[in-house]
Amino acid sequence: GHQATLSTEKGSLRDRITSTKERSRTSNEAVYVPGEDLTDPAPATTFAHLDATTALARGLAAKGMDPALNPLDSTWTRLQTRIVGGEHYETAQKVKKTVQRYKKLQDVEAI
């Protein structure tokens, strides 16, 4: 469990980490997600305040993949056509669809 004020406290902390015209601030956070349940309230509250998440997966690490990056659970709020350009955005979407299809085929094969 987590304290009921977690969301408010995290928001308040992040509000103090701001960029100015003279300086840019970057904050990195490592979040342990028990059982890789991204919908658990504690990590979900944390993720709501982040611009990007990089999800690592135990299953991928067990297969020897390094880094064990899960692109389907990773997010980036700046991945928008007007920011990264049409070609980059479309390529990212195609990669995600390809990985989703691969994962579905693995699930079918396991049956």
C-alpha positions in Angstrom: 0.0 0.0 0.0 0.9 3.6 -0.1 -0.2 6.8 1.8 -3.4 8.5 0.4 -1.5 11.7 -0.1 1.2 10.2 -2.4 -0.2 11.8 -5.6 -0.4 15.3 -4.0 3.1 15.0 -2.5 4.7 13.8 -5.8 2.9 16.6 -7.7 4.1 19.2 -5.2 7.7 17.9 -5.5 7.7 17.9 -9.3 6.2 21.5 -9.3 9.4 22.6 -7.6 11.6 21.0 -10.2 11.0 23.4 -13.0 13.0 24.8 -16.0 13.7 28.5 -16.6 15.0 30.4 -19.6 18.5 30.2 -18.1 18.4 26.6 -16.8 16.8 23.3 -17.7 16.0 20.7 -15.1 15.8 17.0 -15.6 14.6 14.5 -13.0 15.0 10.7 -13.2 13.2 8.3 -11.1 13.5 4.5 -10.6 10.2 3.0 -9.7 9.9 -0.7 -8.5 6.7 -2.2 -9.8 5.8 -5.4 -7.9 4.8 -8.2 -10.2 5.1 -5.8 -13.2 1.5 -4.6 -12.5 1.6 -1.2 -14.1 -2.0 -0.6 -12.9 -1.1 -0.8 -9.2 -2.1 2.5 -7.6 1.4 3.4 -6.3 3.3 3.2 -9.6 0.3 4.4 -11.6 0.3 7.6 -9.4 4.0 8.1 -10.1 3.7 7.5 -13.8 0.9 10.1 -14.1 3.5 12.8 -13.3 6.2 11.6 -15.7 6.9 12.7 -19.3 8.4 9.3 -20.2 8.6 5.8 -18.7 11.0 3.0 -19.7 9.6 -0.4 -18.7 12.0 -3.3 -18.1 10.6 -6.8 -18.1 11.8 -9.8 -16.1 10.7 -12.2 -18.8 12.9 -10.5 -21.4 15.8 -10.5 -19.0 15.3 -14.2 -18.4 15.7 -14.7 -22.2 19.0 -12.9 -22.1 17.8 -9.7 -23.7 19.9 -6.8 -22.5 18.5 -4.3 -21.9 15.2 -6.0 -21.2 13.3 -3.0 -22.6 9.5 -3.5 -23.1 8.5 -1.0 -25.8 4.8 -1.8 -25.3 4.8 -0.7 -21.7 7.2 2.2 -22.2 5.7 5.7 -22.8 6.8 9.1 -24.0 4.3 12.0 -23.9 6.4 13.9 -26.5 6.0 11.3 -29.2 3.8 13.5 -31.3 4.0 14.3 -35.0 4.3 18.0 -34.3 7.3 17.4 -32.0 9.3 14.5 -33.5 8.1 14.8 -37.1 5.9 12.6 -39.2 8.5 10.0 -40.3 9.8 9.4 -36.7 6.3 9.2 -35.3 5.1 6.7 -38.0 8.2 4.6 -37.6 7.6 4.4 -33.8 4.0 3.4 -34.4 5.0 0.7 -36.9 7.6 -0.7 -34.5 5.0 -0.9 -31.7 2.5 -2.7 -34.0 5.1 -5.2 -35.1 6.1 -5.9 -31.5 2.4 -6.3 -30.5 1.9 -8.8 -33.4 5.0 -10.7 -32.4 3.7 -10.9 -28.8 0.3 -12.2 -29.9 1.9 -14.8 -32.1 4.0 -15.9 -29.1 0.9 -16.3 -27.1 -0.8 -18.3 -29.8 2.3 -20.5 -30.1 2.3 -21.1 -26.3 -1.3 -22.6 -26.6 
